């Protein structure tokens, strides 16, 4: 489990370098053999999730580069479910929505270690990063 160092105010816009730092993960995540990590036996044989180095760095970078924002993410899970069930909706999402989706996925993983792997395996993370790349355009 990766501890959250801090949350950003979602009203503060992202800088180009913040977006670029997150987009650098996209080529690795697009590879067919990418794995976000694996469940491993932990203490007292309770399973624990071991993040791949890229996944651990990605989660840390989301905090460091102001993608994890402070908002009532528990109440926003209905909207999140719509994006999960209809990933094509991500293609029309704005940066505000992308930040919220990433926040929810990271926060859920904090409380249910390894759950972010499902977001990688379903393609959600790659869809979000591709949309971020499209929104960033030539600004990075």
C-alpha positions in Angstrom: 0.0 0.0 0.0 1.3 3.4 -0.9 0.5 6.1 1.7 -1.0 9.4 0.4 1.4 12.3 1.0 -1.2 15.0 0.2 -4.1 16.0 -1.9 -4.4 18.9 -4.2 -7.1 21.5 -4.6 -8.9 20.6 -7.7 -9.4 24.3 -8.5 -5.7 24.6 -9.0 -4.9 24.0 -12.7 -2.3 21.5 -13.7 1.0 22.7 -15.1 2.4 21.4 -18.3 5.2 19.6 -16.4 2.6 17.8 -14.2 0.8 16.5 -17.3 4.0 15.5 -19.0 5.2 13.6 -15.9 2.0 11.5 -15.9 2.0 10.9 -19.6 5.4 9.4 -19.6 3.9 6.3 -18.1 1.5 5.8 -21.1 3.9 3.9 -23.4 4.8 1.4 -20.6 1.1 0.9 -19.7 0.2 0.3 -23.4 2.5 -2.6 -23.7 0.6 -5.9 -23.9 2.9 -7.5 -21.3 2.5 -4.8 -18.7 1.5 -6.0 -15.3 0.4 -3.6 -12.5 1.6 -6.1 -9.9 0.4 -9.2 -8.2 -1.2 -10.6 -5.1 1.3 -12.3 -2.7 0.9 -14.0 0.6 1.5 -11.5 3.4 1.7 -11.7 7.2 -0.3 -14.6 8.7 -1.0 -15.7 5.1 -3.2 -12.7 4.4 -2.7 -11.7 0.8 -1.1 -8.4 0.0 -0.6 -6.6 -3.3 2.9 -6.1 -4.6 2.9 -3.2 -7.1 5.2 -3.4 -10.1 7.8 -0.6 -10.0 6.0 1.3 -12.7 2.6 1.2 -10.9 4.2 2.3 -7.6 5.9 5.2 -9.4 2.7 6.1 -11.2 0.7 6.3 -8.0 3.3 8.4 -6.3 3.5 10.7 -9.4 -0.2 11.2 -9.3 0.1 12.6 -5.8 3.2 14.6 -6.5 1.9 16.1 -9.7 -1.5 17.2 -8.3 -3.7 14.6 -10.0 -5.1 13.3 -6.7 -7.6 16.0 -5.6 -9.6 16.7 -2.5 -13.3 16.2 -3.1 -16.1 13.9 -1.9 -15.1 10.9 -4.0 -17.4 8.5 -2.2 -20.4 10.4 -3.4 -19.0 10.6 -6.9 -18.7 6.8 -7.4 -22.0 6.7 -9.4 -20.4 8.8 -12.1 -17.3 6.7 -11.9 -19.4 3.6 -12.5 -20.8 5.1 -15.7 -17.2 5.6 -17.0 -16.2 2.1 -16.0 -19.3 0.6 -17.7 -18.9 2.8 -20.8 -15.2 3.5 -21.3 -16.0 5.3 -24.5 -17.3 8.2 -22.4 -13.7 8.9 -21.3 -13.1 10.2 -24.9 -15.3 13.2 -24.1 -14.1 13.8 -20.5 -12.5 17.0 -19.4 -9.4 17.4 -17.2 -11.6 17.9 -14.2 -13.2 14.6 -14.7 -10.0 12.8 -15.5 -8.5 14.0 -12.2 -11.5 12.8 -10.3 -11.4 9.4 -11.9 -7.7 9.0 -11.1 -8.4 10.2 -7.5 -11.1 7.6 -7.0 -9.0 4.7 -8.4 -6.1 5.7 -6.2 -8.2 6.2 -3.1 -10.1 2.9 -3.6 -6.7 1.2 -3.9 -5.6 2.8 -0.6 -8.6 1.2 1.2 -8.6 -2.1 -0.9 -5.0 -2.8 -1.7 -4.5 -4.0 -5.3 -7.9 -2.7 -6.6 -6.1 -0.4 -9.0 -4.9 -3.5 -10.9 -8.5 -3.9 -12.1 -8.4 -0.4 -13.5 -5.3 -1.3 -15.4 -6.6 -4.6 -16.6 -9.9 -3.1 -17.8 -8.1 -0.5 -19.8 -9.4 2.5 -17.7 -6.0 3.9 -16.8 -4.8 3.7 -20.4 -8.1 5.3 -21.7 -7.7 8.1 -19.1 -4.0 8.8 -20.1 -4.8 8.8 -23.8 -7.6 11.3 -23.2 -5.2 13.4 -21.1 -2.7 13.2 -24.0 -5.4 14.4 -26.4 -6.4 17.3 -24.1 -2.8 18.3 -23.6 -2.1 18.4 -27.4 0.8 20.5 -28.2 1.0 22.1 -24.8 3.6 19.6 -23.5 
